[in-house]
Amino acid sequence: MTSPATGRFAPSPTGPLHYGSLLSAVASYLNIRSKNGAWLVRIEDLDPPREVAGASTEILHTLEKYGLYWDKEVVYQSRRGERYNEALAQLTKDNLLYRCSCSRKEIARRGEKFYQGHCRKGSKPERKRFSLRIKTPDRAVTWMDMIQGQQIFNLFDSNGDFIVRRSDRLYAYHLAVVIDDAAQQATEIIRGSDLLISTPAQRYLQEALGIQSPQYGHIPIATNAKGEKLSKQTGAKAVSLRDPARTLVMALRDLGQDPPDDLEASSIDDVLEWGIRNWVLSRVPGELTL
């Protein structure tokens, strides 16, 4: 029996929703609604030091202002520690995890882009803080991205032995996102192309945990005038709530959907209805020029 189409949008509450994140939300929403599927929202609040007070509420409010209403209850990763611990226990039982006491400075001094497994034979016993890393094999991971096409990554060269639980005992992004995508039964994940490099690690974790991989599609990321990804770090402004219909039409154009000019004067519901009815995933460009 084929699972019903389910998509999700999973912002981090590090600030208000900016245009780049809205673009991902719109693409995910239209893609799954065009298939009469369910669209879910998950707040990825795993990193308290980076979280901005009130950002989760503001993000959800912005989505509602843009007519992007979700199905089912919003999932908060900060409340799902028990599920992550169960996954860590399974990976430990399968002898896939090891303790690592190497600091970022040490890794940088060695000139490693990704961690090369120095602690596989044992971490430094005098150090009390350690992360948990997963052993990654030196082999290719391949998949057909719905937007970027055929992808081939060497798992070890692209991600190294990546962290699944940090030294501050916070759960790592890769682990949490894999567990929660499975729990939410996501079948199609549309997200920014900056996360393309994360996909090999997540597909490997899915394999290790006996989880079926969803389909992935990576839209081009929105950038500022300097060519930098729109983010809190690059000073991205909160998306405007003044004229959401006009902004939605702009998003449709950036996603290659060619809406008519007069759609800008329509209501939010009319814009989204047009977007769902006319959505063609193959028109989404591999790169975005703003």
C-alpha positions as CSV (number, residue, x, y, z in Angstrom):
1,M,0.0,0.0,0.0
2,T,1.4,3.4,-1.1
3,S,1.8,5.9,1.7
4,P,-0.1,9.2,1.3
5,A,2.0,12.1,0.1
6,T,3.3,14.0,3.1
7,G,5.6,17.0,3.2
8,R,7.0,19.1,6.0
9,F,8.6,22.5,6.7
10,A,11.1,22.5,9.6
11,P,12.4,26.0,10.5
12,S,14.8,26.7,13.4
13,P,13.7,29.4,15.8
14,T,16.9,31.5,15.5
15,G,15.0,34.5,14.3
16,P,11.9,35.6,12.3
17,L,11.1,34.0,9.0
18,H,13.1,35.6,6.2
19,Y,12.5,35.3,2.4
20,G,14.8,32.3,1.9
21,S,12.9,30.3,4.5
22,L,9.6,31.4,3.1
23,L,10.7,30.2,-0.4
24,S,11.3,26.7,1.1
25,A,8.0,26.8,2.8
26,V,6.1,27.8,-0.3
27,A,7.8,25.2,-2.5
28,S,7.1,22.4,0.1
29,Y,3.5,23.5,0.5
30,L,2.6,23.8,-3.1
31,N,4.4,20.6,-4.1
32,I,2.5,18.5,-1.5
33,R,-0.8,20.3,-1.9
34,S,-0.7,19.7,-5.7
35,K,-0.8,16.0,-4.8
36,N,-3.6,16.4,-2.3
37,G,-1.1,15.5,0.4
38,A,-0.6,16.6,4.0
39,W,1.7,19.5,4.9
40,L,3.3,19.4,8.4
41,V,5.3,21.9,10.4
42,R,8.1,21.0,12.8
43,I,10.1,23.5,15.0
44,E,13.7,22.4,15.2
45,D,14.5,23.9,18.6
46,L,17.4,21.6,19.5
47,D,20.0,24.4,20.1
48,P,18.9,26.6,23.0
49,P,22.0,28.9,22.9
50,R,21.0,29.9,19.3
51,E,17.3,30.1,19.9
52,V,15.6,33.6,19.9
53,A,12.9,34.1,22.4
54,G,9.4,34.2,20.8
55,A,10.8,33.2,17.3
56,S,8.8,30.0,17.2
57,T,5.5,31.8,17.7
58,E,6.5,34.5,15.2
59,I,7.4,32.0,12.6
60,L,4.0,30.2,12.9
61,H,2.2,33.6,12.9
62,T,4.0,34.5,9.6
63,L,3.0,31.2,8.0
64,E,-0.6,31.8,8.9
65,K,-0.4,35.4,7.5
66,Y,0.7,33.9,4.2
67,G,-2.1,31.3,4.2
68,L,0.3,28.4,4.7
69,Y,-1.8,26.4,7.1
70,W,-0.5,23.0,8.3
71,D,-2.2,19.7,9.1
72,K,-1.8,18.1,12.5
73,E,-0.1,19.4,15.6
74,V,3.2,21.3,15.3
75,V,6.1,19.1,16.5
76,Y,8.8,20.6,18.7
77,Q,12.1,18.7,18.7
78,S,13.0,19.9,22.2
79,R,10.2,17.6,23.5
80,R,11.4,14.5,21.7
81,G,14.5,13.4,23.6
82,E,13.1,10.0,24.5
83,R,12.8,9.1,20.8
84,Y,16.4,10.3,20.1
85,N,17.7,8.3,23.0
86,E,16.0,5.1,21.6
87,A,17.8,5.7,18.3
88,L,21.1,6.2,20.0
89,A,20.6,3.0,22.0
90,Q,19.9,1.1,18.7
91,L,23.1,2.5,17.1
92,T,25.1,1.7,20.2
93,K,23.8,-1.9,20.2
94,D,24.8,-2.2,16.5
95,N,28.4,-1.0,17.4
96,L,28.1,2.0,15.2
97,L,28.9,4.8,17.7
98,Y,32.0,5.8,19.6
99,R,33.1,8.6,21.9
100,C,35.1,11.5,20.6
101,S,36.9,14.1,22.7
102,C,38.4,16.1,19.9
103,S,37.7,19.8,19.9
104,R,36.8,21.9,16.8
105,K,40.2,23.6,17.2
106,E,42.0,20.3,17.1
107,I,40.2,19.2,14.0
108,A,40.8,22.5,12.3
109,R,44.6,22.3,13.2
110,R,44.7,19.0,11.4
111,G,43.3,20.6,8.4
112,E,40.3,18.3,8.2
113,K,37.2,19.4,6.3
114,F,35.4,16.5,7.9
115,Y,36.3,14.4,10.9
116,Q,38.5,11.5,10.0
117,G,37.8,9.1,12.8
118,H,40.8,9.8,15.2
119,C,38.9,8.5,18.2
120,R,37.6,5.3,16.7
121,K,40.1,3.4,18.8
122,G,39.4,5.4,21.9
123,S,39.0,9.0,23.1
124,K,41.4,10.8,25.4
125,P,40.5,9.3,28.9
126,E,41.5,12.5,30.8
127,R,38.8,14.5,29.0
128,K,35.3,14.3,30.6
129,R,33.4,15.9,27.7
130,F,32.8,13.9,24.6
131,S,30.5,13.7,21.7
132,L,29.1,10.6,20.1
133,R,30.0,10.0,16.5
134,I,28.8,7.4,14.0
135,K,31.2,5.3,12.0
136,T,30.7,6.0,8.3
137,P,32.0,3.7,5.6
138,D,34.1,4.8,2.6
139,R,31.4,4.2,-0.1
140,A,29.2,6.1,-2.5
141,V,25.7,7.2,-1.6
142,T,23.5,7.9,-4.7
143,W,20.0,9.2,-5.1
144,M,17.9,11.1,-7.7
145,D,17.1,14.5,-6.3
146,M,13.7,15.8,-7.6
147,I,15.2,19.2,-8.5
148,Q,19.0,18.8,-8.7
149,G,19.0,15.5,-10.5
150,Q,21.3,12.5,-10.0
151,Q,23.5,12.9,-6.9
152,I,26.6,10.9,-6.0
153,F,28.5,11.5,-2.8
154,N,31.3,9.6,-1.1
155,L,29.8,9.2,2.4
156,F,33.1,9.4,4.3
157,D,34.6,12.2,2.2
158,S,31.5,14.3,2.3
159,N,30.5,14.0,6.0
160,G,33.2,12.0,7.8
161,D,32.3,10.4,11.1
162,F,29.6,12.9,11.9
163,I,28.2,13.7,15.4
164,V,24.9,12.3,16.5
165,R,25.1,13.7,20.1
166,R,27.1,16.8,20.9
167,S,29.6,17.1,23.8
168,D,27.1,19.4,25.6
169,R,24.7,16.4,25.4
170,L,22.4,18.1,22.9
171,Y,21.1,15.9,20.1
172,A,22.7,16.6,16.7
173,Y,20.7,17.8,13.7
174,H,21.2,14.7,11.5
175,L,19.9,12.3,14.2
176,A,16.8,14.4,15.1
177,V,15.7,15.2,11.6
178,V,15.9,11.5,10.5
179,I,13.9,10.3,13.5
180,D,11.3,13.1,13.1
181,D,10.9,12.8,9.4
182,A,10.2,9.1,10.0
183,A,7.8,9.8,12.8
184,Q,5.9,12.4,10.7
185,Q,5.9,9.9,7.8
186,A,7.3,12.4,5.4
187,T,7.4,11.1,1.9
188,E,8.8,14.2,0.0
189,I,11.1,16.7,1.5
190,I,11.6,20.0,-0.3
191,R,14.3,22.2,1.2
192,G,17.2,24.5,0.4
193,S,20.2,23.3,-1.6
194,D,22.5,24.3,1.3
195,L,21.3,21.1,2.9
196,L,22.2,18.9,-0.1
197,I,25.5,18.0,1.5
198,S,23.5,16.8,4.6
199,T,21.5,14.3,2.6
200,P,24.2,11.5,2.4
201,A,24.5,11.5,6.2
202,Q,20.8,11.4,6.7
203,R,20.3,8.6,4.1
204,Y,23.0,6.6,5.9
205,L,21.3,7.1,9.3
206,Q,18.0,6.0,7.8
207,E,19.7,2.9,6.5
208,A,21.4,2.2,9.8
209,L,18.1,2.6,11.7
210,G,15.9,0.6,9.2
211,I,14.0,3.7,8.1
212,Q,12.8,4.1,4.5
213,S,14.3,7.2,2.9
214,P,11.9,9.9,1.6
215,Q,12.3,11.6,-1.8
216,Y,14.4,14.8,-1.6
217,G,14.2,18.0,-3.7
218,H,16.6,20.9,-3.0
219,I,15.5,24.3,-4.2
220,P,18.1,27.0,-4.9
221,I,18.9,29.1,-1.9
222,A,18.0,32.8,-1.9
223,T,21.0,35.2,-1.5
224,N,21.7,38.8,-0.8
225,A,23.4,41.4,-3.0
226,K,26.8,39.9,-1.9
227,G,25.8,36.4,-3.0
228,E,25.5,35.3,0.6
229,K,22.8,32.9,1.7
230,L,19.9,34.8,3.4
231,S,20.2,34.0,7.1
232,K,20.4,35.6,10.5
233,Q,24.2,35.7,10.2
234,T,24.0,37.7,7.0
235,G,21.5,40.1,8.3
236,A,18.4,38.8,6.5
237,K,15.3,40.8,7.3
238,A,12.0,39.3,8.5
239,V,9.6,38.7,5.6
240,S,7.1,41.5,5.3
241,L,3.5,41.0,6.4
242,R,2.4,44.1,4.5
243,D,1.5,42.5,1.2
244,P,1.8,38.8,1.4
245,A,0.0,38.1,-1.9
246,R,2.6,40.1,-3.8
247,T,5.4,38.3,-2.0
248,L,3.9,35.0,-2.8
249,V,3.8,35.8,-6.5
250,M,7.4,36.8,-6.3
251,A,8.2,33.4,-4.7
252,L,6.3,31.7,-7.5
253,R,8.4,33.4,-10.1
254,D,11.6,32.6,-8.2
255,L,10.4,29.0,-8.2
256,G,10.0,29.0,-12.0
257,Q,6.2,28.8,-12.0
258,D,5.5,31.9,-14.3
259,P,2.3,33.3,-12.6
260,P,0.4,36.0,-14.5
261,D,1.1,39.6,-13.6
262,D,-2.5,40.3,-12.5
263,L,-2.2,37.6,-9.8
264,E,-0.4,40.2,-7.6
265,A,-3.7,42.0,-7.1
266,S,-5.5,38.8,-6.0
267,S,-6.1,37.5,-2.5
268,I,-3.7,35.2,-0.7
269,D,-6.1,32.3,-1.2
270,D,-6.3,32.9,-5.0
271,V,-2.5,33.1,-5.3
272,L,-2.1,29.8,-3.4
273,E,-4.9,28.2,-5.4
274,W,-3.2,29.2,-8.7
275,G,0.1,27.9,-7.4
276,I,-1.3,24.5,-6.4
277,R,-3.3,24.1,-9.6
278,N,-0.3,25.1,-11.8
279,W,2.6,23.7,-9.8
280,V,5.3,21.9,-12.0
281,L,8.2,20.7,-9.9
282,S,10.4,20.3,-13.0
283,R,10.2,24.1,-13.6
284,V,12.0,24.9,-10.4
285,P,15.5,26.1,-11.4
286,G,18.7,24.5,-10.1
287,E,20.1,27.9,-9.3
288,L,18.4,31.1,-8.3
289,T,19.4,34.6,-9.5
290,L,17.8,37.4,-7.4
